[in-house]
Every structure is written in C-alpha cells, then in structure tokens.
Amino acid sequence: MHYFLPFFRWCDSTWLGETIRSSRIYFPIIETFHLLALTILFGAVIVLNLRLCRIIMKGQPVQQVAQDLSPWALWSLVVILTSGIMLFLSEAMKCYASKPFQVKMVFLFSALIFHFTIHRKVTRTDREPGRLSGILVGTVNALLWLGVGLGGRGIGFL
C-alpha cells in the first residue's frame, strides 16, 4: 500500500481538495449530492434485482425494466463518481489510512465490473433469465452495491 502514498499526497494537495477542505459548506453540500445519488442508484438496483429474482413486476420483461431504470442508474452513478472524487480529494490522507475506504474501493470496482458485464448481459437480453441465474445475479449485484454503501459509511465512523 505504501506505493500509493505519493498519489494520495498529491490528491490531498490539489487545489480542489484544499478548497473543499478549507470550506465549512462545500463538503456537506457535495456529500448531500453524493448520498442522494447513491439512494437513487440503490433504488434502481434494488427494483431491477427484485425483478430479476421474480419478486416484483413479474408481468414486465426484465429487459424493459432494465431499460426504464437505466437512465436513473447511469446519471446517479455519474453524480456518485464525480462527487466521490471531490470528497476523496478533500480527505485523501484520511482515506489512505482508512480500512473502510479500502473495502469501499474493492466493492466499488467489483460492483462496477459485475454491473457492466454479467448483470448487464443478463438484463439486456430478450430472453427471460432462468430462475436460479436471475436470483444469483440479482443477489450478487445487490450485495456488491450494499458493500459500497456500507464501506462508505464506515469511512465516516471508523
């Protein structure tokens, strides 16, 4: 992990990081947008995963539900990543020593890879996924995104 230290120091000393850190209002405002976007993303993910598991909206094709929720998930993800970078820059050295930050990053990269590969393949096909594969993909996706959220909460409290 020591090989990342120069990068974290550089991030901590950026103009944007110092500006956010020196303000009393920038961090809470950015954090509000971050959490609001995370809530929207979780809502879209949970609805789609519940449909994959055949718990709700059984009359709607998975592909249609995925298509309808896609703009919500995509734009909330854009806001999450943008605001997350700004928050990180403002406390990069705190994040360097934070185990919850490391956990969040592992979950975030895993969730992004899973979501845009396996999950997308299953939800974008014309065929209804098999019961077991739908449950498996939906559950794994939900747990990965939940790990991102819990890791993020841990950064502020642990």
Beta strands, then each sheet from edge to edge (+ up, - down):
end
